[in-house]
Amino acid sequence: MLSVIRYSQMIGLATVDSATAKHLGEIQDIWVDEKGRIVYLSSDQGYIPLEQVAGINPQAVFTYGYLSIESPNSVAKN
């Protein structure tokens, strides 16, 4: 089943590592690719690849552990 979550609903959501329940900051921005697909979420702790997102509910974004990258731009250059 698909769910639609708007950009405005995700900004400010808490990000939580589902393995440790550690708070990873709040969603500040959403990075999309040239086709408009979400690729990264950013928080004050760093950038989280979409593959790390385990689930989203109205209160939080849950991740599979914490794998943050320095910047999506640095990955694109490699």
All heavy atoms as a GROMACS GRO file, in nm:
protein
  602
    1MET      N    1   0.084  -0.117   0.000
    1MET     CA    2   0.000   0.000   0.000
    1MET      C    3   0.089   0.125   0.000
    1MET      O    4   0.184   0.134   0.076
    1MET     CB    5  -0.088  -0.001   0.125
    1MET     CG    6  -0.180   0.116   0.132
    1MET     SD    7  -0.303   0.082   0.259
    1MET     CE    8  -0.292   0.229   0.353
    2LEU      N    9   0.060   0.219  -0.084
    2LEU     CA   10   0.136   0.343  -0.092
    2LEU      C   11   0.072   0.450  -0.005
    2LEU      O   12  -0.049   0.457   0.008
    2LEU     CB   13   0.140   0.393  -0.237
    2LEU     CG   14   0.214   0.308  -0.338
    2LEU    CD1   15   0.198   0.365  -0.477
    2LEU    CD2   16   0.361   0.298  -0.301
    3SER      N   17   0.157   0.532   0.052
    3SER     CA   18   0.110   0.648   0.128
    3SER      C   19   0.174   0.772   0.070
    3SER      O   20   0.288   0.769   0.026
    3SER     CB   21   0.150   0.636   0.275
    3SER     OG   22   0.089   0.524   0.334
    4VAL      N   23   0.103   0.881   0.070
    4VAL     CA   24   0.156   1.007   0.021
    4VAL      C   25   0.187   1.095   0.142
    4VAL      O   26   0.102   1.116   0.228
    4VAL     CB   27   0.055   1.079  -0.071
    4VAL    CG1   28   0.108   1.215  -0.110
    4VAL    CG2   29   0.026   0.994  -0.193
    5ILE      N   30   0.311   1.140   0.148
    5ILE     CA   31   0.353   1.231   0.254
    5ILE      C   32   0.408   1.355   0.186
    5ILE      O   33   0.496   1.346   0.101
    5ILE     CB   34   0.459   1.168   0.345
    5ILE    CG1   35   0.400   1.045   0.413
    5ILE    CG2   36   0.509   1.267   0.449
    5ILE    CD1   37   0.497   0.968   0.496
    6ARG      N   38   0.356   1.468   0.220
    6ARG     CA   39   0.399   1.592   0.159
    6ARG      C   40   0.528   1.642   0.222
    6ARG      O   41   0.557   1.616   0.338
    6ARG     CB   42   0.291   1.698   0.175
    6ARG     CG   43   0.167   1.660   0.101
    6ARG     CD   44   0.057   1.755   0.127
    6ARG     NE   45  -0.062   1.700   0.065
    6ARG     CZ   46  -0.155   1.773   0.009
    6ARG    NH1   47  -0.148   1.902   0.009
    6ARG    NH2   48  -0.258   1.715  -0.046
    7TYR      N   49   0.602   1.715   0.142
    7TYR     CA   50   0.726   1.777   0.187
    7TYR      C   51   0.702   1.855   0.316
    7TYR      O   52   0.776   1.842   0.412
    7TYR     CB   53   0.778   1.868   0.076
    7TYR     CG   54   0.898   1.950   0.111
    7TYR    CD1   55   1.026   1.901   0.090
    7TYR    CD2   56   0.884   2.078   0.164
    7TYR    CE1   57   1.138   1.976   0.122
    7TYR    CE2   58   0.995   2.154   0.196
    7TYR     CZ   59   1.121   2.103   0.175
    7TYR     OH   60   1.230   2.178   0.207
    8SER      N   61   0.596   1.934   0.317
    8SER     CA   62   0.566   2.018   0.434
    8SER      C   63   0.537   1.935   0.559
    8SER      O   64   0.556   1.982   0.671
    8SER     CB   65   0.450   2.111   0.405
    8SER     OG   66   0.333   2.037   0.375
    9GLN      N   67   0.493   1.810   0.542
    9GLN     CA   68   0.466   1.724   0.656
    9GLN      C   69   0.594   1.660   0.711
    9GLN      O   70   0.598   1.620   0.826
    9GLN     CB   71   0.368   1.612   0.618
    9GLN     CG   72   0.228   1.662   0.586
    9GLN     CD   73   0.142   1.552   0.533
    9GLN    OE1   74   0.173   1.490   0.430
    9GLN    NE2   75   0.032   1.526   0.602
   10MET      N   76   0.697   1.649   0.627
   10MET     CA   77   0.822   1.585   0.671
   10MET      C   78   0.918   1.683   0.739
   10MET      O   79   0.993   1.644   0.828
   10MET     CB   80   0.892   1.519   0.552
   10MET     CG   81   0.820   1.396   0.504
   10MET     SD   82   0.916   1.304   0.386
   10MET     CE   83   1.050   1.244   0.486
   11ILE      N   84   0.918   1.808   0.696
   11ILE     CA   85   1.010   1.906   0.754
   11ILE      C   86   0.978   1.921   0.903
   11ILE      O   87   0.864   1.943   0.941
   11ILE     CB   88   1.000   2.041   0.681
   11ILE    CG1   89   1.036   2.025   0.533
   11ILE    CG2   90   1.088   2.146   0.748
   11ILE    CD1   91   1.173   1.969   0.507
   12GLY      N   92   1.080   1.907   0.985
   12GLY     CA   93   1.063   1.918   1.129
   12GLY      C   94   1.039   1.787   1.201
   12GLY      O   95   1.041   1.783   1.324
   13LEU      N   96   1.015   1.678   1.126
   13LEU     CA   97   0.997   1.548   1.191
   13LEU      C   98   1.126   1.506   1.258
   13LEU      O   99   1.236   1.525   1.205
   13LEU     CB  100   0.956   1.441   1.091
   13LEU     CG  101   0.814   1.440   1.039
   13LEU    CD1  102   0.793   1.325   0.942
   13LEU    CD2  103   0.714   1.430   1.153
   14ALA      N  104   1.116   1.443   1.373
   14ALA     CA  105   1.232   1.387   1.440
   14ALA      C  106   1.281   1.267   1.359
   14ALA      O  107   1.203   1.194   1.299
   14ALA     CB  108   1.194   1.342   1.580
   15THR      N  109   1.413   1.248   1.359
   15THR     CA  110   1.473   1.131   1.296
   15THR      C  111   1.528   1.044   1.408
   15THR      O  112   1.601   1.092   1.494
   15THR     CB  113   1.586   1.171   1.200
   15THR    OG1  114   1.536   1.268   1.108
   15THR    CG2  115   1.636   1.053   1.122
   16VAL      N  116   1.493   0.915   1.406
   16VAL     CA  117   1.529   0.825   1.514
   16VAL      C  118   1.592   0.698   1.457
   16VAL      O  119   1.538   0.638   1.364
   16VAL     CB  120   1.404   0.787   1.597
   16VAL    CG1  121   1.439   0.690   1.709
   16VAL    CG2  122   1.336   0.911   1.652
   17ASP      N  123   1.707   0.659   1.513
   17ASP     CA  124   1.770   0.532   1.478
   17ASP      C  125   1.686   0.422   1.542
   17ASP      O  126   1.675   0.414   1.664
   17ASP     CB  127   1.912   0.531   1.533
   17ASP     CG  128   1.986   0.401   1.504
   17ASP    OD1  129   1.922   0.297   1.481
   17ASP    OD2  130   2.110   0.405   1.509
   18SER      N  131   1.622   0.340   1.461
   18SER     CA  132   1.530   0.239   1.516
   18SER      C  133   1.603   0.129   1.593
   18SER      O  134   1.542   0.062   1.675
   18SER     CB  135   1.444   0.179   1.405
   18SER     OG  136   1.523   0.117   1.307
   19ALA      N  137   1.733   0.111   1.571
   19ALA     CA  138   1.808   0.010   1.643
   19ALA      C  139   1.843   0.054   1.785
   19ALA      O  140   1.842  -0.028   1.878
   19ALA     CB  141   1.935  -0.026   1.568
   20THR      N  142   1.873   0.183   1.804
   20THR     CA  143   1.918   0.231   1.934
   20THR      C  144   1.823   0.332   1.997
   20THR      O  145   1.844   0.372   2.111
   20THR     CB  146   2.055   0.300   1.921
   20THR    OG1  147   2.041   0.415   1.838
   20THR    CG2  148   2.159   0.206   1.865
   21ALA      N  149   1.723   0.376   1.925
   21ALA     CA  150   1.628   0.481   1.968
   21ALA      C  151   1.697   0.615   1.988
   21ALA      O  152   1.645   0.703   2.056
   21ALA     CB  153   1.552   0.439   2.092
   22LYS      N  154   1.815   0.633   1.927
   22LYS     CA  155   1.888   0.759   1.937
   22LYS      C  156   1.825   0.864   1.846
   22LYS      O  157   1.795   0.837   1.730
   22LYS     CB  158   2.034   0.738   1.899
   22LYS     CG  159   2.116   0.865   1.906
   22LYS     CD  160   2.260   0.841   1.866
   22LYS     CE  161   2.335   0.973   1.868
   22LYS     NZ  162   2.471   0.959   1.818
   23HIS      N  163   1.806   0.984   1.899
   23HIS     CA  164   1.753   1.096   1.822
   23HIS      C  165   1.863   1.148   1.729
   23HIS      O  166   1.973   1.178   1.774
   23HIS     CB  167   1.705   1.206   1.916
   23HIS     CG  168   1.643   1.322   1.846
   23HIS    ND1  169   1.712   1.437   1.820
   23HIS    CD2  170   1.519   1.340   1.796
   23HIS    CE1  171   1.633   1.522   1.757
   23HIS    NE2  172   1.515   1.466   1.741
   24LEU      N  173   1.835   1.156   1.599
   24LEU     CA  174   1.934   1.198   1.501
   24LEU      C  175   1.907   1.338   1.446
   24LEU      O  176   1.957   1.375   1.342
   24LEU     CB  177   1.939   1.098   1.384
   24LEU     CG  178   1.968   0.953   1.424
   24LEU    CD1  179   1.956   0.863   1.302
   24LEU    CD2  180   2.104   0.941   1.489
   25GLY      N  181   1.828   1.414   1.514
   25GLY     CA  182   1.797   1.549   1.469
   25GLY      C  183   1.659   1.554   1.403
   25GLY      O  184   1.584   1.457   1.404
   26GLU      N  185   1.629   1.670   1.347
   26GLU     CA  186   1.501   1.688   1.278
   26GLU      C  187   1.527   1.708   1.130
   26GLU      O  188   1.630   1.763   1.090
   26GLU     CB  189   1.430   1.811   1.335
   26GLU     CG  190   1.387   1.793   1.478
   26GLU     CD  191   1.313   1.913   1.532
   26GLU    OE1  192   1.303   2.016   1.463
   26GLU    OE2  193   1.265   1.904   1.646
   27ILE      N  194   1.432   1.663   1.048
   27ILE     CA  195   1.444   1.678   0.903
   27ILE      C  196   1.443   1.826   0.869
   27ILE      O  197   1.352   1.899   0.907
   27ILE     CB  198   1.330   1.605   0.829
   27ILE    CG1  199   1.331   1.456   0.860
   27ILE    CG2  200   1.336   1.631   0.679
   27ILE    CD1  201   1.454   1.382   0.811
   28GLN      N  202   1.548   1.869   0.798
   28GLN     CA  203   1.558   2.008   0.758
   28GLN      C  204   1.533   2.027   0.609
   28GLN      O  205   1.485   2.131   0.566
   28GLN     CB  206   1.696   2.064   0.793
   28GLN     CG  207   1.721   2.070   0.941
   28GLN     CD  208   1.862   2.115   0.973
   28GLN    OE1  209   1.952   2.110   0.891
   28GLN    NE2  210   1.880   2.161   1.095
   29ASP      N  211   1.570   1.926   0.531
   29ASP     CA  212   1.555   1.939   0.386
   29ASP      C  213   1.546   1.800   0.324
   29ASP      O  214   1.588   1.701   0.384
   29ASP     CB  215   1.676   2.013   0.326
   29ASP     CG  216   1.639   2.093   0.203
   29ASP    OD1  217   1.524   2.083   0.156
   29ASP    OD2  218   1.726   2.166   0.153
   30ILE      N  219   1.491   1.795   0.205
   30ILE     CA  220   1.476   1.670   0.130
   30ILE      C  221   1.542   1.690  -0.006
   30ILE      O  222   1.511   1.785  -0.077
   30ILE     CB  223   1.327   1.634   0.114
   30ILE    CG1  224   1.264   1.614   0.252
   30ILE    CG2  225   1.310   1.510   0.027
   30ILE    CD1  226   1.115   1.600   0.250
   31TRP      N  227   1.634   1.601  -0.039
   31TRP     CA  228   1.707   1.609  -0.167
   31TRP      C  229   1.642   1.512  -0.265
   31TRP      O  230   1.614   1.397  -0.232
   31TRP     CB  231   1.852   1.569  -0.146
   31TRP     CG  232   1.931   1.668  -0.066
   31TRP    CD1  233   1.907   1.711   0.061
   31TRP    CD2  234   2.046   1.737  -0.110
   31TRP    NE1  235   2.001   1.802   0.099
   31TRP    CE2  236   2.089   1.820  -0.003
   31TRP    CE3  237   2.120   1.737  -0.228
   31TRP    CZ2  238   2.201   1.900  -0.013
   31TRP    CZ3  239   2.232   1.817  -0.235
   31TRP    CH2  240   2.271   1.898  -0.129
   32VAL      N  241   1.617   1.560  -0.386
   32VAL     CA  242   1.559   1.477  -0.491
   32VAL      C  243   1.653   1.470  -0.610
   32VAL      O  244   1.737   1.558  -0.630
   32VAL     CB  245   1.420   1.530  -0.536
   32VAL    CG1  246   1.321   1.524  -0.422
   32VAL    CG2  247   1.430   1.671  -0.590
   33ASP      N  248   1.638   1.365  -0.690
   33ASP     CA  249   1.720   1.353  -0.811
   33ASP      C  250   1.651   1.424  -0.927
   33ASP      O  251   1.547   1.487  -0.910
   33ASP     CB  252   1.751   1.206  -0.843
   33ASP     CG  253   1.629   1.122  -0.878
   33ASP    OD1  254   1.518   1.178  -0.899
   33ASP    OD2  255   1.642   0.999  -0.886
   34GLU      N  256   1.710   1.412  -1.046
   34GLU     CA  257   1.656   1.481  -1.163
   34GLU      C  258   1.517   1.432  -1.205
   34GLU      O  259   1.446   1.501  -1.276
   34GLU     CB  260   1.754   1.473  -1.280
   34GLU     CG  261   1.779   1.333  -1.333
   34GLU     CD  262   1.882   1.253  -1.252
   34GLU    OE1  263   1.951   1.312  -1.167
   34GLU    OE2  264   1.890   1.131  -1.272
   35LYS      N  265   1.477   1.315  -1.155
   35LYS     CA  266   1.343   1.263  -1.186
   35LYS      C  267   1.242   1.295  -1.076
   35LYS      O  268   1.128   1.254  -1.083
   35LYS     CB  269   1.350   1.112  -1.206
   35LYS     CG  270   1.430   1.073  -1.329
   35LYS     CD  271   1.431   0.924  -1.346
   35LYS     CE  272   1.514   0.888  -1.470
   35LYS     NZ  273   1.521   0.743  -1.489
   36GLY      N  274   1.287   1.368  -0.973
   36GLY     CA  275   1.197   1.407  -0.865
   36GLY      C  276   1.182   1.303  -0.756
   36GLY      O  277   1.096   1.316  -0.669
   37ARG      N  278   1.268   1.200  -0.755
   37ARG     CA  279   1.261   1.096  -0.652
   37ARG      C  280   1.348   1.136  -0.533
   37ARG      O  281   1.458   1.187  -0.550
   37ARG     CB  282   1.310   0.962  -0.708
   37ARG     CG  283   1.222   0.910  -0.820
   37ARG     CD  284   1.280   0.784  -0.876
   37ARG     NE  285   1.410   0.816  -0.935
   37ARG     CZ  286   1.470   0.741  -1.026
   37ARG    NH1  287   1.415   0.630  -1.068
   37ARG    NH2  288   1.588   0.777  -1.075
   38ILE      N  289   1.299   1.110  -0.414
   38ILE     CA  290   1.376   1.142  -0.293
   38ILE      C  291   1.500   1.054  -0.288
   38ILE      O  292   1.494   0.932  -0.308
   38ILE     CB  293   1.291   1.121  -0.166
   38ILE    CG1  294   1.174   1.218  -0.166
   38ILE    CG2  295   1.376   1.137  -0.040
   38ILE    CD1  296   1.077   1.196  -0.052
   39VAL      N  297   1.615   1.117  -0.260
   39VAL     CA  298   1.742   1.046  -0.253
   39VAL      C  299   1.803   1.057  -0.113
   39VAL      O  300   1.857   0.961  -0.060
   39VAL     CB  301   1.841   1.101  -0.358
   39VAL    CG1  302   1.971   1.025  -0.355
   39VAL    CG2  303   1.780   1.098  -0.497
   40TYR      N  304   1.795   1.175  -0.053
   40TYR     CA  305   1.852   1.200   0.080
   40TYR      C  306   1.757   1.284   0.164
   40TYR      O  307   1.683   1.366   0.110
   40TYR     CB  308   1.985   1.279   0.071
   40TYR     CG  309   2.093   1.208  -0.003
   40TYR    CD1  310   2.120   1.241  -0.134
   40TYR    CD2  311   2.169   1.110   0.058
   40TYR    CE1  312   2.220   1.177  -0.205
   40TYR    CE2  313   2.269   1.045  -0.011
   40TYR     CZ  314   2.294   1.078  -0.143
   40TYR     OH  315   2.393   1.014  -0.211
   41LEU      N  316   1.765   1.264   0.294
   41LEU     CA  317   1.701   1.351   0.390
   41LEU      C  318   1.814   1.417   0.468
   41LEU      O  319   1.915   1.352   0.496
   41LEU     CB  320   1.612   1.272   0.486
   41LEU     CG  321   1.503   1.187   0.423
   41LEU    CD1  322   1.432   1.106   0.530
   41LEU    CD2  323   1.404   1.274   0.349
   42SER      N  324   1.801   1.543   0.501
   42SER     CA  325   1.907   1.605   0.580
   42SER      C  326   1.852   1.651   0.714
   42SER      O  327   1.737   1.691   0.727
   42SER     CB  328   1.970   1.724   0.505
   42SER     OG  329   1.879   1.829   0.491
   43SER      N  330   1.939   1.638   0.814
   43SER     CA  331   1.908   1.686   0.948
   43SER      C  332   2.032   1.760   0.998
   43SER      O  333   2.133   1.766   0.928
   43SER     CB  334   1.875   1.569   1.042
   43SER     OG  335   1.991   1.497   1.076
   44ASP      N  336   2.025   1.812   1.118
   44ASP     CA  337   2.141   1.881   1.170
   44ASP      C  338   2.256   1.785   1.201
   44ASP      O  339   2.367   1.826   1.224
   44ASP     CB  340   2.105   1.965   1.293
   44ASP     CG  341   2.032   1.887   1.400
   44ASP    OD1  342   2.001   1.769   1.379
   44ASP    OD2  343   2.006   1.945   1.506
   45GLN      N  344   2.231   1.655   1.195
   45GLN     CA  345   2.333   1.553   1.217
   45GLN      C  346   2.402   1.510   1.088
   45GLN      O  347   2.501   1.440   1.091
   45GLN     CB  348   2.271   1.430   1.283
   45GLN     CG  349   2.208   1.456   1.416
   45GLN     CD  350   2.310   1.477   1.525
   45GLN    OE1  351   2.413   1.413   1.527
   45GLN    NE2  352   2.281   1.568   1.616
   46GLY      N  353   2.346   1.545   0.972
   46GLY     CA  354   2.405   1.507   0.844
   46GLY      C  355   2.299   1.466   0.743
   46GLY      O  356   2.181   1.495   0.760
   47TYR      N  357   2.344   1.398   0.640
   47TYR     CA  358   2.256   1.356   0.532
   47TYR      C  359   2.231   1.206   0.542
   47TYR      O  360   2.324   1.129   0.561
   47TYR     CB  361   2.319   1.388   0.397
   47TYR     CG  362   2.340   1.536   0.378
   47TYR    CD1  363   2.458   1.596   0.422
   47TYR    CD2  364   2.243   1.615   0.321
   47TYR    CE1  365   2.477   1.733   0.406
   47TYR    CE2  366   2.262   1.751   0.305
   47TYR     CZ  367   2.379   1.809   0.348
   47TYR     OH  368   2.398   1.944   0.334
   48ILE      N  369   2.106   1.166   0.529
   48ILE     CA  370   2.069   1.026   0.543
   48ILE      C  371   2.020   0.975   0.408
   48ILE      O  372   1.921   1.026   0.355
   48ILE     CB  373   1.959   1.009   0.649
   48ILE    CG1  374   2.006   1.067   0.783
   48ILE    CG2  375   1.918   0.863   0.662
   48ILE    CD1  376   1.896   1.087   0.883
   49PRO      N  377   2.087   0.874   0.349
   49PRO     CA  378   2.041   0.817   0.223
   49PRO      C  379   1.902   0.753   0.241
   49PRO      O  380   1.873   0.696   0.346
   49PRO     CB  381   2.145   0.710   0.190
   49PRO     CG  382   2.264   0.743   0.274
   49PRO     CD  383   2.211   0.811   0.396
   50LEU      N  384   1.820   0.763   0.139
   50LEU     CA  385   1.684   0.708   0.148
   50LEU      C  386   1.685   0.559   0.182
   50LEU      O  387   1.597   0.510   0.251
   50LEU     CB  388   1.608   0.733   0.017
   50LEU     CG  389   1.461   0.692   0.020
   50LEU    CD1  390   1.384   0.774   0.122
   50LEU    CD2  391   1.399   0.705  -0.116
   51GLU      N  392   1.788   0.486   0.137
   51GLU     CA  393   1.797   0.343   0.166
   51GLU      C  394   1.804   0.313   0.315
   51GLU      O  395   1.775   0.203   0.358
   51GLU     CB  396   1.921   0.281   0.098
   51GLU     CG  397   1.916   0.283  -0.052
   51GLU     CD  398   1.964   0.415  -0.110
   51GLU    OE1  399   2.038   0.491  -0.042
   51GLU    OE2  400   1.927   0.444  -0.224
   52GLN      N  401   1.842   0.412   0.395
   52GLN     CA  402   1.851   0.396   0.540
   52GLN      C  403   1.719   0.420   0.611
   52GLN      O  404   1.708   0.396   0.731
   52GLN     CB  405   1.957   0.491   0.597
   52GLN     CG  406   2.098   0.449   0.571
   52GLN     CD  407   2.132   0.319   0.640
   52GLN    OE1  408   2.152   0.218   0.573
   52GLN    NE2  409   2.136   0.318   0.769
   53VAL      N  410   1.618   0.468   0.540
   53VAL     CA  411   1.489   0.498   0.604
   53VAL      C  412   1.408   0.369   0.618
   53VAL      O  413   1.380   0.300   0.521
   53VAL     CB  414   1.410   0.603   0.523
   53VAL    CG1  415   1.270   0.623   0.583
   53VAL    CG2  416   1.486   0.734   0.520
   54ALA      N  417   1.374   0.338   0.744
   54ALA     CA  418   1.296   0.216   0.773
   54ALA      C  419   1.147   0.243   0.768
   54ALA      O  420   1.069   0.157   0.730
   54ALA     CB  421   1.335   0.162   0.910
   55GLY      N  422   1.106   0.364   0.806
   55GLY     CA  423   0.965   0.396   0.806
   55GLY      C  424   0.941   0.541   0.845
   55GLY      O  425   1.029   0.607   0.901
   56ILE      N  426   0.823   0.587   0.814
   56ILE     CA  427   0.784   0.724   0.845
   56ILE      C  428   0.643   0.721   0.901
   56ILE      O  429   0.555   0.652   0.849
   56ILE     CB  430   0.786   0.813   0.718
   56ILE    CG1  431   0.925   0.815   0.656
   56ILE    CG2  432   0.740   0.954   0.751
   56ILE    CD1  433   0.930   0.884   0.522
   57ASN      N  434   0.623   0.794   1.011
   57ASN     CA  435   0.488   0.813   1.062
   57ASN      C  436   0.470   0.961   1.091
   57ASN      O  437   0.563   1.039   1.072
   57ASN     CB  438   0.460   0.721   1.182
   57ASN     CG  439   0.536   0.759   1.307
   57ASN    OD1  440   0.568   0.876   1.332
   57ASN    ND2  441   0.566   0.660   1.390
   58PRO      N  442   0.354   1.005   1.134
   58PRO     CA  443   0.332   1.149   1.155
   58PRO      C  444   0.422   1.214   1.262
   58PRO      O  445   0.434   1.335   1.266
   58PRO     CB  446   0.185   1.157   1.198
   58PRO     CG  447   0.123   1.036   1.140
   58PRO     CD  448   0.229   0.930   1.147
   59GLN      N  449   0.490   1.134   1.344
   59GLN     CA  450   0.575   1.189   1.449
   59GLN      C  451   0.724   1.181   1.419
   59GLN      O  452   0.801   1.260   1.471
   59GLN     CB  453   0.551   1.117   1.583
   59GLN     CG  454   0.417   1.148   1.647
   59GLN     CD  455   0.303   1.070   1.584
   59GLN    OE1  456   0.320   0.956   1.543
   59GLN    NE2  457   0.187   1.133   1.570
   60ALA      N  458   0.767   1.083   1.338
   60ALA     CA  459   0.911   1.062   1.321
   60ALA      C  460   0.944   0.985   1.194
   60ALA      O  461   0.860   0.917   1.136
   60ALA     CB  462   0.967   0.988   1.442
   61VAL      N  463   1.071   0.999   1.156
   61VAL     CA  464   1.131   0.918   1.050
   61VAL      C  465   1.225   0.820   1.120
   61VAL      O  466   1.310   0.860   1.199
   61VAL     CB  467   1.212   1.006   0.952
   61VAL    CG1  468   1.285   0.920   0.851
   61VAL    CG2  469   1.121   1.106   0.882
   62PHE      N  470   1.208   0.691   1.094
   62PHE     CA  471   1.290   0.588   1.157
   62PHE      C  472   1.391   0.534   1.057
   62PHE      O  473   1.358   0.514   0.940
   62PHE     CB  474   1.202   0.475   1.210
   62PHE     CG  475   1.107   0.520   1.316
   62PHE    CD1  476   0.978   0.559   1.284
   62PHE    CD2  477   1.148   0.530   1.447
   62PHE    CE1  478   0.890   0.604   1.381
   62PHE    CE2  479   1.061   0.575   1.546
   62PHE     CZ  480   0.932   0.612   1.512
   63THR      N  481   1.515   0.513   1.103
   63THR     CA  482   1.620   0.466   1.013
   63THR      C  483   1.670   0.328   1.055
   63THR      O  484   1.651   0.286   1.169
   63THR     CB  485   1.740   0.563   1.013
   63THR    OG1  486   1.801   0.563   1.142
   63THR    CG2  487   1.697   0.704   0.975
   64TYR      N  488   1.736   0.260   0.960
   64TYR     CA  489   1.805   0.135   0.988
   64TYR      C  490   1.946   0.171   1.033
   64TYR      O  491   2.038   0.174   0.954
   64TYR     CB  492   1.818   0.049   0.862
   64TYR     CG  493   1.689   0.000   0.803
   64TYR    CD1  494   1.648   0.044   0.679
   64TYR    CD2  495   1.611  -0.093   0.871
   64TYR    CE1  496   1.531  -0.003   0.621
   64TYR    CE2  497   1.494  -0.140   0.814
   64TYR     CZ  498   1.454  -0.095   0.690
   64TYR     OH  499   1.339  -0.142   0.633
   65GLY      N  500   1.966   0.204   1.156
   65GLY     CA  501   2.097   0.246   1.202
   65GLY      C  502   2.125   0.389   1.158
   65GLY      O  503   2.037   0.460   1.113
   66TYR      N  504   2.251   0.428   1.171
   66TYR     CA  505   2.289   0.565   1.138
   66TYR      C  506   2.405   0.564   1.042
   66TYR      O  507   2.517   0.530   1.079
   66TYR     CB  508   2.323   0.643   1.264
   66TYR     CG  509   2.364   0.785   1.237
   66TYR    CD1  510   2.279   0.872   1.170
   66TYR    CD2  511   2.488   0.832   1.275
   66TYR    CE1  512   2.316   1.003   1.145
   66TYR    CE2  513   2.526   0.963   1.250
   66TYR     CZ  514   2.440   1.047   1.185
   66TYR     OH  515   2.476   1.176   1.159
   67LEU      N  516   2.379   0.594   0.917
   67LEU     CA  517   2.482   0.604   0.815
   67LEU      C  518   2.467   0.740   0.751
   67LEU      O  519   2.385   0.760   0.663
   67LEU     CB  520   2.466   0.494   0.710
   67LEU     CG  521   2.556   0.502   0.589
   67LEU    CD1  522   2.701   0.483   0.630
   67LEU    CD2  523   2.517   0.398   0.487
   68SER      N  524   2.543   0.833   0.800
   68SER     CA  525   2.535   0.970   0.749
   68SER      C  526   2.653   0.995   0.657
   68SER      O  527   2.762   0.943   0.678
   68SER     CB  528   2.539   1.068   0.865
   68SER     OG  529   2.541   1.200   0.817
   69ILE      N  530   2.631   1.073   0.554
   69ILE     CA  531   2.739   1.112   0.465
   69ILE      C  532   2.765   1.260   0.483
   69ILE      O  533   2.681   1.334   0.534
   69ILE     CB  534   2.706   1.080   0.318
   69ILE    CG1  535   2.582   1.155   0.272
   69ILE    CG2  536   2.691   0.931   0.298
   69ILE    CD1  537   2.558   1.148   0.126
   70GLU      N  538   2.882   1.304   0.442
   70GLU     CA  539   2.920   1.444   0.458
   70GLU      C  540   2.828   1.536   0.379
   70GLU      O  541   2.775   1.633   0.430
   70GLU     CB  542   3.064   1.463   0.414
   70GLU     CG  543   3.121   1.599   0.445
   70GLU     CD  544   3.267   1.605   0.410
   70GLU    OE1  545   3.340   1.512   0.443
   70GLU    OE2  546   3.305   1.705   0.349
   71SER      N  547   2.809   1.506   0.249
   71SER     CA  548   2.724   1.588   0.164
   71SER      C  549   2.689   1.509   0.038
   71SER      O  550   2.775   1.441  -0.017
   71SER     CB  551   2.796   1.717   0.125
   71SER     OG  552   2.727   1.781   0.020
   72PRO      N  553   2.564   1.514  -0.006
   72PRO     CA  554   2.530   1.447  -0.132
   72PRO      C  555   2.614   1.497  -0.249
   72PRO      O  556   2.643   1.422  -0.340
   72PRO     CB  557   2.383   1.483  -0.152
   72PRO     CG  558   2.333   1.509  -0.014
   72PRO     CD  559   2.449   1.572   0.059
   73ASN      N  560   2.655   1.623  -0.246
   73ASN     CA  561   2.739   1.674  -0.354
   73ASN      C  562   2.875   1.607  -0.359
   73ASN      O  563   2.931   1.586  -0.467
   73ASN     CB  564   2.756   1.826  -0.340
   73ASN     CG  565   2.627   1.900  -0.368
   73ASN    OD1  566   2.543   1.853  -0.443
   73ASN    ND2  567   2.609   2.014  -0.306
   74SER      N  568   2.931   1.570  -0.244
   74SER     CA  569   3.060   1.503  -0.243
   74SER      C  570   3.049   1.362  -0.300
   74SER      O  571   3.142   1.313  -0.363
   74SER     CB  572   3.119   1.499  -0.102
   74SER     OG  573   3.041   1.419  -0.017
   75VAL      N  574   2.935   1.295  -0.282
   75VAL     CA  575   2.913   1.162  -0.338
   75VAL      C  576   2.900   1.172  -0.489
   75VAL      O  577   2.953   1.090  -0.563
   75VAL     CB  578   2.788   1.096  -0.277
   75VAL    CG1  579   2.754   0.967  -0.347
   75VAL    CG2  580   2.809   1.072  -0.128
   76ALA      N  581   2.829   1.273  -0.539
   76ALA     CA  582   2.807   1.289  -0.683
   76ALA      C  583   2.938   1.313  -0.758
   76ALA      O  584   2.952   1.277  -0.874
   76ALA     CB  585   2.711   1.403  -0.708
   77LYS      N  586   3.036   1.375  -0.693
   77LYS     CA  587   3.164   1.404  -0.758
   77LYS      C  588   3.253   1.283  -0.771
   77LYS      O  589   3.343   1.279  -0.852
   77LYS     CB  590   3.238   1.514  -0.680
   77LYS     CG  591   3.170   1.649  -0.688
   77LYS     CD  592   3.242   1.750  -0.606
   77LYS     CE  593   3.166   1.882  -0.605
   77LYS     NZ  594   3.233   1.981  -0.520
   78ASN      N  595   3.231   1.179  -0.686
   78ASN     CA  596   3.317   1.059  -0.689
   78ASN      C  597   3.282   0.967  -0.802
   78ASN      O  598   3.188   0.955  -0.857
   78ASN     CB  599   3.308   0.984  -0.556
   78ASN     CG  600   3.369   1.064  -0.444
   78ASN    OD1  601   3.457   1.146  -0.467
   78ASN    ND2  602   3.322   1.041  -0.323
   0.00000   0.00000   0.00000
